[in-house]
Amino acid sequence: MIRSARALALTVTGADYLARIEPILAALTEADRATHHAGAELGILGIALSSSFALREVIPRLPKFLR
């Protein structure tokens, strides 16, 4: 990663690596969807919150959410 005061950017090597693994990650996601979750909604859930709130409120509820 290249860091500046206002942004983060991948290095040339990092961008090349990402471009090479994206098809692999997509294939893995599709294989998982096809074999384990037929008919289920899948996706990545991203949330931003403080670590103290995550530890106290979110993480204890994850097992029930994942079921």
PQR file of N, CA, C, O and H, with PARSE charges and radii, in Angstrom:
ATOM      1  N   MET A   1       0.842  -1.179   0.000 -0.4000 1.5000
ATOM      2  CA  MET A   1       0.000   0.000   0.000 -0.0000 2.0000
ATOM      3  C   MET A   1       0.883   1.237   0.000  0.5500 1.7000
ATOM      4  O   MET A   1       1.937   1.288   0.634 -0.5500 1.4000
ATOM      5  N   ILE A   2       0.421   2.196  -0.715 -0.4000 1.5000
ATOM      6  CA  ILE A   2       1.066   3.503  -0.725 -0.0000 2.0000
ATOM      7  C   ILE A   2       0.155   4.439   0.055  0.5500 1.7000
ATOM      8  O   ILE A   2      -1.017   4.597  -0.289 -0.5500 1.4000
ATOM      9  H   ILE A   2      -0.435   2.153  -1.230  0.4000 1.0000
ATOM     10  N   ARG A   3       0.679   5.051   1.090 -0.4000 1.5000
ATOM     11  CA  ARG A   3      -0.118   5.931   1.936 -0.0000 2.0000
ATOM     12  C   ARG A   3       0.296   7.369   1.749  0.5500 1.7000
ATOM     13  O   ARG A   3       1.481   7.688   1.649 -0.5500 1.4000
ATOM     14  H   ARG A   3       1.630   4.922   1.369  0.4000 1.0000
ATOM     15  N   SER A   4      -0.695   8.226   1.705 -0.4000 1.5000
ATOM     16  CA  SER A   4      -0.429   9.665   1.734 -0.0000 2.0000
ATOM     17  C   SER A   4      -1.355  10.246   2.788  0.5500 1.7000
ATOM     18  O   SER A   4      -2.104   9.513   3.434 -0.5500 1.4000
ATOM     19  H   SER A   4      -1.657   7.967   1.786  0.4000 1.0000
ATOM     20  N   ALA A   5      -1.307  11.527   2.960 -0.4000 1.5000
ATOM     21  CA  ALA A   5      -2.142  12.164   3.974 -0.0000 2.0000
ATOM     22  C   ALA A   5      -3.624  12.024   3.646  0.5500 1.7000
ATOM     23  O   ALA A   5      -4.456  12.100   4.550 -0.5500 1.4000
ATOM     24  H   ALA A   5      -0.698  12.123   2.436  0.4000 1.0000
ATOM     25  N   ARG A   6      -3.974  11.823   2.382 -0.4000 1.5000
ATOM     26  CA  ARG A   6      -5.381  11.813   1.978 -0.0000 2.0000
ATOM     27  C   ARG A   6      -5.866  10.507   1.378  0.5500 1.7000
ATOM     28  O   ARG A   6      -7.069  10.356   1.166 -0.5500 1.4000
ATOM     29  H   ARG A   6      -3.298  11.762   1.648  0.4000 1.0000
ATOM     30  N   ALA A   7      -4.992   9.560   1.094 -0.4000 1.5000
ATOM     31  CA  ALA A   7      -5.454   8.372   0.380 -0.0000 2.0000
ATOM     32  C   ALA A   7      -4.546   7.180   0.607  0.5500 1.7000
ATOM     33  O   ALA A   7      -3.410   7.312   1.063 -0.5500 1.4000
ATOM     34  H   ALA A   7      -4.014   9.682   1.265  0.4000 1.0000
ATOM     35  N   LEU A   8      -5.079   6.016   0.278 -0.4000 1.5000
ATOM     36  CA  LEU A   8      -4.323   4.775   0.217 -0.0000 2.0000
ATOM     37  C   LEU A   8      -4.430   4.258  -1.203  0.5500 1.7000
ATOM     38  O   LEU A   8      -5.478   4.391  -1.834 -0.5500 1.4000
ATOM     39  H   LEU A   8      -6.002   5.910  -0.092  0.4000 1.0000
ATOM     40  N   ALA A   9      -3.380   3.681  -1.704 -0.4000 1.5000
ATOM     41  CA  ALA A   9      -3.415   3.116  -3.050 -0.0000 2.0000
ATOM     42  C   ALA A   9      -2.554   1.866  -3.077  0.5500 1.7000
ATOM     43  O   ALA A   9      -1.572   1.753  -2.343 -0.5500 1.4000
ATOM     44  H   ALA A   9      -2.528   3.573  -1.191  0.4000 1.0000
ATOM     45  N   LEU A  10      -2.937   0.933  -3.931 -0.4000 1.5000
ATOM     46  CA  LEU A  10      -2.137  -0.265  -4.098 -0.0000 2.0000
ATOM     47  C   LEU A  10      -0.849   0.070  -4.844  0.5500 1.7000
ATOM     48  O   LEU A  10      -0.810   0.968  -5.686 -0.5500 1.4000
ATOM     49  H   LEU A  10      -3.735   1.025  -4.527  0.4000 1.0000
ATOM     50  N   THR A  11       0.183  -0.665  -4.518 -0.4000 1.5000
ATOM     51  CA  THR A  11       1.407  -0.562  -5.305 -0.0000 2.0000
ATOM     52  C   THR A  11       1.156  -1.262  -6.639  0.5500 1.7000
ATOM     53  O   THR A  11       0.134  -1.928  -6.802 -0.5500 1.4000
ATOM     54  H   THR A  11       0.151  -1.395  -3.835  0.4000 1.0000
ATOM     55  N   VAL A  12       2.058  -1.122  -7.574 -0.4000 1.5000
ATOM     56  CA  VAL A  12       1.930  -1.810  -8.858 -0.0000 2.0000
ATOM     57  C   VAL A  12       1.886  -3.318  -8.637  0.5500 1.7000
ATOM     58  O   VAL A  12       1.089  -4.018  -9.262 -0.5500 1.4000
ATOM     59  H   VAL A  12       2.889  -0.581  -7.441  0.4000 1.0000
ATOM     60  N   THR A  13       2.731  -3.810  -7.761 -0.4000 1.5000
ATOM     61  CA  THR A  13       2.744  -5.233  -7.453 -0.0000 2.0000
ATOM     62  C   THR A  13       1.429  -5.669  -6.810  0.5500 1.7000
ATOM     63  O   THR A  13       0.890  -6.724  -7.145 -0.5500 1.4000
ATOM     64  H   THR A  13       3.378  -3.241  -7.253  0.4000 1.0000
ATOM     65  N   GLY A  14       0.918  -4.864  -5.896 -0.4000 1.5000
ATOM     66  CA  GLY A  14      -0.354  -5.180  -5.250 -0.0000 2.0000
ATOM     67  C   GLY A  14      -1.505  -5.181  -6.231  0.5500 1.7000
ATOM     68  O   GLY A  14      -2.373  -6.051  -6.157 -0.5500 1.4000
ATOM     69  H   GLY A  14       1.356  -4.007  -5.624  0.4000 1.0000
ATOM     70  N   ALA A  15      -1.535  -4.233  -7.147 -0.4000 1.5000
ATOM     71  CA  ALA A  15      -2.592  -4.175  -8.165 -0.0000 2.0000
ATOM     72  C   ALA A  15      -2.514  -5.389  -9.083  0.5500 1.7000
ATOM     73  O   ALA A  15      -3.544  -5.954  -9.451 -0.5500 1.4000
ATOM     74  H   ALA A  15      -0.830  -3.527  -7.208  0.4000 1.0000
ATOM     75  N   ASP A  16      -1.317  -5.789  -9.451 -0.4000 1.5000
ATOM     76  CA  ASP A  16      -1.137  -6.975 -10.289 -0.0000 2.0000
ATOM     77  C   ASP A  16      -1.621  -8.225  -9.558  0.5500 1.7000
ATOM     78  O   ASP A  16      -2.310  -9.064 -10.136 -0.5500 1.4000
ATOM     79  H   ASP A  16      -0.481  -5.330  -9.153  0.4000 1.0000
ATOM     80  N   TYR A  17      -1.256  -8.338  -8.293 -0.4000 1.5000
ATOM     81  CA  TYR A  17      -1.680  -9.484  -7.486 -0.0000 2.0000
ATOM     82  C   TYR A  17      -3.206  -9.541  -7.398  0.5500 1.7000
ATOM     83  O   TYR A  17      -3.802 -10.601  -7.590 -0.5500 1.4000
ATOM     84  H   TYR A  17      -0.696  -7.656  -7.824  0.4000 1.0000
ATOM     85  N   LEU A  18      -3.831  -8.412  -7.110 -0.4000 1.5000
ATOM     86  CA  LEU A  18      -5.281  -8.355  -7.007 -0.0000 2.0000
ATOM     87  C   LEU A  18      -5.944  -8.746  -8.324  0.5500 1.7000
ATOM     88  O   LEU A  18      -6.908  -9.511  -8.325 -0.5500 1.4000
ATOM     89  H   LEU A  18      -3.347  -7.551  -6.954  0.4000 1.0000
ATOM     90  N   ALA A  19      -5.446  -8.238  -9.429 -0.4000 1.5000
ATOM     91  CA  ALA A  19      -6.004  -8.573 -10.736 -0.0000 2.0000
ATOM     92  C   ALA A  19      -5.912 -10.070 -11.006  0.5500 1.7000
ATOM     93  O   ALA A  19      -6.806 -10.640 -11.632 -0.5500 1.4000
ATOM     94  H   ALA A  19      -4.662  -7.616  -9.428  0.4000 1.0000
ATOM     95  N   ARG A  20      -4.853 -10.706 -10.548 -0.4000 1.5000
ATOM     96  CA  ARG A  20      -4.667 -12.141 -10.775 -0.0000 2.0000
ATOM     97  C   ARG A  20      -5.563 -12.998  -9.872  0.5500 1.7000
ATOM     98  O   ARG A  20      -5.999 -14.073 -10.285 -0.5500 1.4000
ATOM     99  H   ARG A  20      -4.127 -10.243 -10.040  0.4000 1.0000
ATOM    100  N   ILE A  21      -5.843 -12.540  -8.647 -0.4000 1.5000
ATOM    101  CA  ILE A  21      -6.622 -13.384  -7.741 -0.0000 2.0000
ATOM    102  C   ILE A  21      -8.119 -13.121  -7.794  0.5500 1.7000
ATOM    103  O   ILE A  21      -8.895 -13.950  -7.317 -0.5500 1.4000
ATOM    104  H   ILE A  21      -5.489 -11.667  -8.311  0.4000 1.0000
ATOM    105  N   GLU A  22      -8.552 -12.001  -8.354 -0.4000 1.5000
ATOM    106  CA  GLU A  22      -9.991 -11.714  -8.407 -0.0000 2.0000
ATOM    107  C   GLU A  22     -10.792 -12.812  -9.107  0.5500 1.7000
ATOM    108  O   GLU A  22     -11.846 -13.191  -8.596 -0.5500 1.4000
ATOM    109  H   GLU A  22      -7.923 -11.327  -8.742  0.4000 1.0000
ATOM    110  N   PRO A  23     -10.349 -13.340 -10.247 -0.5600 1.5000
ATOM    111  CA  PRO A  23     -11.114 -14.432 -10.858  0.2800 2.0000
ATOM    112  C   PRO A  23     -11.155 -15.685  -9.985  0.5500 1.7000
ATOM    113  O   PRO A  23     -12.150 -16.409  -9.974 -0.5500 1.4000
ATOM    114  N   ILE A  24     -10.090 -15.930  -9.270 -0.4000 1.5000
ATOM    115  CA  ILE A  24     -10.046 -17.094  -8.381 -0.0000 2.0000
ATOM    116  C   ILE A  24     -11.043 -16.910  -7.241  0.5500 1.7000
ATOM    117  O   ILE A  24     -11.790 -17.833  -6.915 -0.5500 1.4000
ATOM    118  H   ILE A  24      -9.282 -15.342  -9.279  0.4000 1.0000
ATOM    119  N   LEU A  25     -11.058 -15.736  -6.643 -0.4000 1.5000
ATOM    120  CA  LEU A  25     -12.000 -15.459  -5.561 -0.0000 2.0000
ATOM    121  C   LEU A  25     -13.441 -15.534  -6.050  0.5500 1.7000
ATOM    122  O   LEU A  25     -14.312 -16.044  -5.344 -0.5500 1.4000
ATOM    123  H   LEU A  25     -10.451 -14.987  -6.908  0.4000 1.0000
ATOM    124  N   ALA A  26     -13.695 -15.032  -7.247 -0.4000 1.5000
ATOM    125  CA  ALA A  26     -15.046 -15.103  -7.810 -0.0000 2.0000
ATOM    126  C   ALA A  26     -15.455 -16.558  -8.041  0.5500 1.7000
ATOM    127  O   ALA A  26     -16.596 -16.931  -7.769 -0.5500 1.4000
ATOM    128  H   ALA A  26     -12.988 -14.618  -7.821  0.4000 1.0000
ATOM    129  N   ALA A  27     -14.543 -17.367  -8.535 -0.4000 1.5000
ATOM    130  CA  ALA A  27     -14.839 -18.784  -8.762 -0.0000 2.0000
ATOM    131  C   ALA A  27     -15.116 -19.505  -7.446  0.5500 1.7000
ATOM    132  O   ALA A  27     -16.018 -20.340  -7.378 -0.5500 1.4000
ATOM    133  H   ALA A  27     -13.616 -17.064  -8.755  0.4000 1.0000
ATOM    134  N   LEU A  28     -14.361 -19.197  -6.417 -0.4000 1.5000
ATOM    135  CA  LEU A  28     -14.596 -19.804  -5.108 -0.0000 2.0000
ATOM    136  C   LEU A  28     -15.947 -19.404  -4.546  0.5500 1.7000
ATOM    137  O   LEU A  28     -16.666 -20.235  -3.992 -0.5500 1.4000
ATOM    138  H   LEU A  28     -13.628 -18.519  -6.472  0.4000 1.0000
ATOM    139  N   THR A  29     -16.292 -18.138  -4.686 -0.4000 1.5000
ATOM    140  CA  THR A  29     -17.592 -17.660  -4.213 -0.0000 2.0000
ATOM    141  C   THR A  29     -18.721 -18.369  -4.942  0.5500 1.7000
ATOM    142  O   THR A  29     -19.696 -18.796  -4.323 -0.5500 1.4000
ATOM    143  H   THR A  29     -15.708 -17.463  -5.136  0.4000 1.0000
ATOM    144  N   GLU A  30     -18.592 -18.493  -6.250 -0.4000 1.5000
ATOM    145  CA  GLU A  30     -19.623 -19.164  -7.040 -0.0000 2.0000
ATOM    146  C   GLU A  30     -19.728 -20.644  -6.684  0.5500 1.7000
ATOM    147  O   GLU A  30     -20.833 -21.178  -6.591 -0.5500 1.4000
ATOM    148  H   GLU A  30     -17.800 -18.146  -6.753  0.4000 1.0000
ATOM    149  N   ALA A  31     -18.600 -21.307  -6.485 -0.4000 1.5000
ATOM    150  CA  ALA A  31     -18.621 -22.716  -6.099 -0.0000 2.0000
ATOM    151  C   ALA A  31     -19.293 -22.894  -4.744  0.5500 1.7000
ATOM    152  O   ALA A  31     -20.077 -23.825  -4.557 -0.5500 1.4000
ATOM    153  H   ALA A  31     -17.702 -20.873  -6.560  0.4000 1.0000
ATOM    154  N   ASP A  32     -18.994 -22.015  -3.808 -0.4000 1.5000
ATOM    155  CA  ASP A  32     -19.618 -22.078  -2.489 -0.0000 2.0000
ATOM    156  C   ASP A  32     -21.115 -21.854  -2.599  0.5500 1.7000
ATOM    157  O   ASP A  32     -21.902 -22.575  -1.986 -0.5500 1.4000
ATOM    158  H   ASP A  32     -18.357 -21.259  -3.960  0.4000 1.0000
ATOM    159  N   ARG A  33     -21.505 -20.867  -3.373 -0.4000 1.5000
ATOM    160  CA  ARG A  33     -22.927 -20.554  -3.551 -0.0000 2.0000
ATOM    161  C   ARG A  33     -23.661 -21.746  -4.178  0.5500 1.7000
ATOM    162  O   ARG A  33     -24.760 -22.095  -3.749 -0.5500 1.4000
ATOM    163  H   ARG A  33     -20.865 -20.282  -3.871  0.4000 1.0000
ATOM    164  N   ALA A  34     -23.067 -22.352  -5.167 -0.4000 1.5000
ATOM    165  CA  ALA A  34     -23.720 -23.449  -5.881 -0.0000 2.0000
ATOM    166  C   ALA A  34     -23.852 -24.705  -5.039  0.5500 1.7000
ATOM    167  O   ALA A  34     -24.815 -25.454  -5.202 -0.5500 1.4000
ATOM    168  H   ALA A  34     -22.174 -22.069  -5.516  0.4000 1.0000
ATOM    169  N   THR A  35     -22.914 -24.949  -4.151 -0.4000 1.5000
ATOM    170  CA  THR A  35     -22.922 -26.211  -3.414 -0.0000 2.0000
ATOM    171  C   THR A  35     -23.463 -26.135  -2.000  0.5500 1.7000
ATOM    172  O   THR A  35     -24.005 -27.121  -1.501 -0.5500 1.4000
ATOM    173  H   THR A  35     -22.132 -24.340  -4.019  0.4000 1.0000
ATOM    174  N   HIS A  36     -23.334 -25.003  -1.346 -0.4000 1.5000
ATOM    175  CA  HIS A  36     -23.709 -24.937   0.067 -0.0000 2.0000
ATOM    176  C   HIS A  36     -24.946 -24.116   0.367  0.5500 1.7000
ATOM    177  O   HIS A  36     -25.584 -24.311   1.402 -0.5500 1.4000
ATOM    178  H   HIS A  36     -22.893 -24.202  -1.751  0.4000 1.0000
ATOM    179  N   HIS A  37     -25.284 -23.222  -0.502 -0.4000 1.5000
ATOM    180  CA  HIS A  37     -26.346 -22.277  -0.166 -0.0000 2.0000
ATOM    181  C   HIS A  37     -27.377 -22.159  -1.282  0.5500 1.7000
ATOM    182  O   HIS A  37     -27.782 -21.054  -1.643 -0.5500 1.4000
ATOM    183  H   HIS A  37     -24.766 -23.063  -1.342  0.4000 1.0000
ATOM    184  N   ALA A  38     -27.788 -23.266  -1.811 -0.4000 1.5000
ATOM    185  CA  ALA A  38     -28.758 -23.218  -2.905 -0.0000 2.0000
ATOM    186  C   ALA A  38     -30.001 -22.453  -2.461  0.5500 1.7000
ATOM    187  O   ALA A  38     -30.657 -22.830  -1.490 -0.5500 1.4000
ATOM    188  H   ALA A  38     -27.459 -24.164  -1.517  0.4000 1.0000
ATOM    189  N   GLY A  39     -30.314 -21.388  -3.170 -0.4000 1.5000
ATOM    190  CA  GLY A  39     -31.490 -20.592  -2.867 -0.0000 2.0000
ATOM    191  C   GLY A  39     -31.316 -19.561  -1.773  0.5500 1.7000
ATOM    192  O   GLY A  39     -32.232 -18.776  -1.530 -0.5500 1.4000
ATOM    193  H   GLY A  39     -29.781 -21.082  -3.958  0.4000 1.0000
ATOM    194  N   ALA A  40     -30.184 -19.534  -1.107 -0.4000 1.5000
ATOM    195  CA  ALA A  40     -29.963 -18.575  -0.014 -0.0000 2.0000
ATOM    196  C   ALA A  40     -29.318 -17.311  -0.559  0.5500 1.7000
ATOM    197  O   ALA A  40     -28.565 -17.353  -1.532 -0.5500 1.4000
ATOM    198  H   ALA A  40     -29.440 -20.172  -1.303  0.4000 1.0000
ATOM    199  N   GLU A  41     -29.616 -16.207   0.068 -0.4000 1.5000
ATOM    200  CA  GLU A  41     -28.973 -14.949  -0.288 -0.0000 2.0000
ATOM    201  C   GLU A  41     -27.569 -14.940   0.292  0.5500 1.7000
ATOM    202  O   GLU A  41     -27.373 -15.268   1.462 -0.5500 1.4000
ATOM    203  H   GLU A  41     -30.227 -16.173   0.858  0.4000 1.0000
ATOM    204  N   LEU A  42     -26.601 -14.567  -0.520 -0.4000 1.5000
ATOM    205  CA  LEU A  42     -25.217 -14.499  -0.078 -0.0000 2.0000
ATOM    206  C   LEU A  42     -24.643 -13.140  -0.425  0.5500 1.7000
ATOM    207  O   LEU A  42     -25.088 -12.480  -1.365 -0.5500 1.4000
ATOM    208  H   LEU A  42     -26.761 -14.300  -1.471  0.4000 1.0000
ATOM    209  N   GLY A  43     -23.669 -12.740   0.331 -0.4000 1.5000
ATOM    210  CA  GLY A  43     -22.973 -11.504   0.044 -0.0000 2.0000
ATOM    211  C   GLY A  43     -22.073 -11.143   1.197  0.5500 1.7000
ATOM    212  O   GLY A  43     -22.022 -11.839   2.211 -0.5500 1.4000
ATOM    213  H   GLY A  43     -23.307 -13.276   1.094  0.4000 1.0000
ATOM    214  N   ILE A  44     -21.386 -10.080   1.036 -0.4000 1.5000
ATOM    215  CA  ILE A  44     -20.497  -9.585   2.082 -0.0000 2.0000
ATOM    216  C   ILE A  44     -21.200  -8.433   2.784  0.5500 1.7000
ATOM    217  O   ILE A  44     -21.665  -7.485   2.151 -0.5500 1.4000
ATOM    218  H   ILE A  44     -21.427  -9.514   0.213  0.4000 1.0000
ATOM    219  N   LEU A  45     -21.265  -8.537   4.084 -0.4000 1.5000
ATOM    220  CA  LEU A  45     -21.844  -7.476   4.890 -0.0000 2.0000
ATOM    221  C   LEU A  45     -20.697  -6.705   5.525  0.5500 1.7000
ATOM    222  O   LEU A  45     -19.933  -7.253   6.319 -0.5500 1.4000
ATOM    223  H   LEU A  45     -20.887  -9.307   4.597  0.4000 1.0000
ATOM    224  N   GLY A  46     -20.585  -5.461   5.178 -0.4000 1.5000
ATOM    225  CA  GLY A  46     -19.548  -4.612   5.753 -0.0000 2.0000
ATOM    226  C   GLY A  46     -20.176  -3.583   6.671  0.5500 1.7000
ATOM    227  O   GLY A  46     -21.145  -2.919   6.304 -0.5500 1.4000
ATOM    228  H   GLY A  46     -21.205  -5.016   4.532  0.4000 1.0000
ATOM    229  N   ILE A  47     -19.622  -3.452   7.862 -0.4000 1.5000
ATOM    230  CA  ILE A  47     -20.121  -2.453   8.797 -0.0000 2.0000
ATOM    231  C   ILE A  47     -18.927  -1.735   9.421  0.5500 1.7000
ATOM    232  O   ILE A  47     -17.840  -2.300   9.544 -0.5500 1.4000
ATOM    233  H   ILE A  47     -18.835  -3.991   8.161  0.4000 1.0000
ATOM    234  N   ALA A  48     -19.146  -0.502   9.807 -0.4000 1.5000
ATOM    235  CA  ALA A  48     -18.112   0.262  10.490 -0.0000 2.0000
ATOM    236  C   ALA A  48     -18.630   0.601  11.880  0.5500 1.7000
ATOM    237  O   ALA A  48     -19.716   1.162  12.029 -0.5500 1.4000
ATOM    238  H   ALA A  48     -20.029  -0.043   9.708  0.4000 1.0000
ATOM    239  N   LEU A  49     -17.852   0.259  12.888 -0.4000 1.5000
ATOM    240  CA  LEU A  49     -18.241   0.550  14.256 -0.0000 2.0000
ATOM    241  C   LEU A  49     -17.015   0.495  15.147  0.5500 1.7000
ATOM    242  O   LEU A  49     -15.962  -0.004  14.749 -0.5500 1.4000
ATOM    243  H   LEU A  49     -16.970  -0.197  12.767  0.4000 1.0000
ATOM    244  N   SER A  50     -17.160   1.002  16.330 -0.4000 1.5000
ATOM    245  CA  SER A  50     -16.022   1.015  17.246 -0.0000 2.0000
ATOM    246  C   SER A  50     -15.755  -0.396  17.749  0.5500 1.7000
ATOM    247  O   SER A  50     -16.660  -1.228  17.817 -0.5500 1.4000
ATOM    248  H   SER A  50     -18.016   1.407  16.653  0.4000 1.0000
ATOM    249  N   SER A  51     -14.508  -0.652  18.097 -0.4000 1.5000
ATOM    250  CA  SER A  51     -14.156  -1.994  18.576 -0.0000 2.0000
ATOM    251  C   SER A  51     -14.852  -2.315  19.888  0.5500 1.7000
ATOM    252  O   SER A  51     -15.219  -3.467  20.115 -0.5500 1.4000
ATOM    253  H   SER A  51     -13.772   0.023  18.042  0.4000 1.0000
ATOM    254  N   SER A  52     -15.044  -1.333  20.756 -0.4000 1.5000
ATOM    255  CA  SER A  52     -15.716  -1.618  22.024 -0.0000 2.0000
ATOM    256  C   SER A  52     -17.175  -2.010  21.800  0.5500 1.7000
ATOM    257  O   SER A  52     -17.677  -2.915  22.467 -0.5500 1.4000
ATOM    258  H   SER A  52     -14.746  -0.397  20.571  0.4000 1.0000
ATOM    259  N   PHE A  53     -17.862  -1.342  20.870 -0.4000 1.5000
ATOM    260  CA  PHE A  53     -19.245  -1.695  20.548 -0.0000 2.0000
ATOM    261  C   PHE A  53     -19.295  -3.076  19.895  0.5500 1.7000
ATOM    262  O   PHE A  53     -20.179  -3.880  20.192 -0.5500 1.4000
ATOM    263  H   PHE A  53     -17.454  -0.607  20.328  0.4000 1.0000
ATOM    264  N   ALA A  54     -18.343  -3.341  19.005 -0.4000 1.5000
ATOM    265  CA  ALA A  54     -18.296  -4.654  18.350 -0.0000 2.0000
ATOM    266  C   ALA A  54     -18.127  -5.761  19.383  0.5500 1.7000
ATOM    267  O   ALA A  54     -18.836  -6.766  19.341 -0.5500 1.4000
ATOM    268  H   ALA A  54     -17.626  -2.688  18.763  0.4000 1.0000
ATOM    269  N   LEU A  55     -17.199  -5.583  20.299 -0.4000 1.5000
ATOM    270  CA  LEU A  55     -16.953  -6.607  21.317 -0.0000 2.0000
ATOM    271  C   LEU A  55     -18.136  -6.791  22.254  0.5500 1.7000
ATOM    272  O   LEU A  55     -18.462  -7.913  22.643 -0.5500 1.4000
ATOM    273  H   LEU A  55     -16.623  -4.767  20.334  0.4000 1.0000
ATOM    274  N   ARG A  56     -18.767  -5.703  22.609 -0.4000 1.5000
ATOM    275  CA  ARG A  56     -19.854  -5.756  23.588 -0.0000 2.0000
ATOM    276  C   ARG A  56     -21.190  -6.171  22.969  0.5500 1.7000
ATOM    277  O   ARG A  56     -21.929  -6.950  23.571 -0.5500 1.4000
ATOM    278  H   ARG A  56     -18.503  -4.792  22.293  0.4000 1.0000
ATOM    279  N   GLU A  57     -21.508  -5.667  21.788 -0.4000 1.5000
ATOM    280  CA  GLU A  57     -22.850  -5.839  21.241 -0.0000 2.0000
ATOM    281  C   GLU A  57     -22.946  -6.736  20.011  0.5500 1.7000
ATOM    282  O   GLU A  57     -23.894  -7.511  19.885 -0.5500 1.4000
ATOM    283  H   GLU A  57     -20.908  -5.034  21.299  0.4000 1.0000
ATOM    284  N   VAL A  58     -21.988  -6.641  19.114 -0.4000 1.5000
ATOM    285  CA  VAL A  58     -22.123  -7.332  17.832 -0.0000 2.0000
ATOM    286  C   VAL A  58     -21.592  -8.763  17.881  0.5500 1.7000
ATOM    287  O   VAL A  58     -22.310  -9.698  17.527 -0.5500 1.4000
ATOM    288  H   VAL A  58     -21.218  -6.011  19.216  0.4000 1.0000
ATOM    289  N   ILE A  59     -20.365  -8.943  18.306 -0.4000 1.5000
ATOM    290  CA  ILE A  59     -19.751 -10.268  18.290 -0.0000 2.0000
ATOM    291  C   ILE A  59     -20.550 -11.300  19.087  0.5500 1.7000
ATOM    292  O   ILE A  59     -20.686 -12.430  18.616 -0.5500 1.4000
ATOM    293  H   ILE A  59     -19.782  -8.183  18.594  0.4000 1.0000
ATOM    294  N   PRO A  60     -21.082 -10.977  20.260 -0.5600 1.5000
ATOM    295  CA  PRO A  60     -21.876 -11.985  20.965  0.2800 2.0000
ATOM    296  C   PRO A  60     -23.128 -12.434  20.195  0.5500 1.7000
ATOM    297  O   PRO A  60     -23.644 -13.524  20.444 -0.5500 1.4000
ATOM    298  N   ARG A  61     -23.611 -11.615  19.278 -0.4000 1.5000
ATOM    299  CA  ARG A  61     -24.819 -11.954  18.515 -0.0000 2.0000
ATOM    300  C   ARG A  61     -24.536 -12.643  17.188  0.5500 1.7000
ATOM    301  O   ARG A  61     -25.469 -13.106  16.533 -0.5500 1.4000
ATOM    302  H   ARG A  61     -23.192 -10.730  19.076  0.4000 1.0000
ATOM    303  N   LEU A  62     -23.286 -12.723  16.778 -0.4000 1.5000
ATOM    304  CA  LEU A  62     -22.958 -13.309  15.493 -0.0000 2.0000
ATOM    305  C   LEU A  62     -23.371 -14.770  15.335  0.5500 1.7000
ATOM    306  O   LEU A  62     -23.892 -15.123  14.276 -0.5500 1.4000
ATOM    307  H   LEU A  62     -22.528 -12.346  17.311  0.4000 1.0000
ATOM    308  N   PRO A  63     -23.171 -15.633  16.317 -0.5600 1.5000
ATOM    309  CA  PRO A  63     -23.585 -17.032  16.104  0.2800 2.0000
ATOM    310  C   PRO A  63     -25.060 -17.176  15.753  0.5500 1.7000
ATOM    311  O   PRO A  63     -25.414 -17.951  14.865 -0.5500 1.4000
ATOM    312  N   LYS A  64     -25.918 -16.438  16.439 -0.4000 1.5000
ATOM    313  CA  LYS A  64     -27.348 -16.510  16.136 -0.0000 2.0000
ATOM    314  C   LYS A  64     -27.618 -15.961  14.729  0.5500 1.7000
ATOM    315  O   LYS A  64     -28.402 -16.540  13.977 -0.5500 1.4000
ATOM    316  H   LYS A  64     -25.631 -15.808  17.160  0.4000 1.0000
ATOM    317  N   PHE A  65     -26.975 -14.853  14.375 -0.4000 1.5000
ATOM    318  CA  PHE A  65     -27.148 -14.266  13.053 -0.0000 2.0000
ATOM    319  C   PHE A  65     -26.724 -15.253  11.961  0.5500 1.7000
ATOM    320  O   PHE A  65     -27.416 -15.395  10.953 -0.5500 1.4000
ATOM    321  H   PHE A  65     -26.338 -14.382  14.985  0.4000 1.0000
ATOM    322  N   LEU A  66     -25.606 -15.926  12.156 -0.4000 1.5000
ATOM    323  CA  LEU A  66     -25.092 -16.851  11.144 -0.0000 2.0000
ATOM    324  C   LEU A  66     -25.952 -18.103  11.003  0.5500 1.7000
ATOM    325  O   LEU A  66     -25.985 -18.715   9.935 -0.5500 1.4000
ATOM    326  H   LEU A  66     -25.044 -15.811  12.975  0.4000 1.0000
ATOM    327  N   ARG A  67     -26.653 -18.491  12.080 -0.4000 1.5000
ATOM    328  CA  ARG A  67     -27.557 -19.644  11.978 -0.0000 2.0000
ATOM    329  C   ARG A  67     -28.719 -19.280  11.104  0.5500 1.7000
ATOM    330  O   ARG A  67     -29.606 -20.104  10.881 -0.5500 1.4000
ATOM    331  H   ARG A  67     -26.626 -17.994  12.948  0.4000 1.0000
TER
END
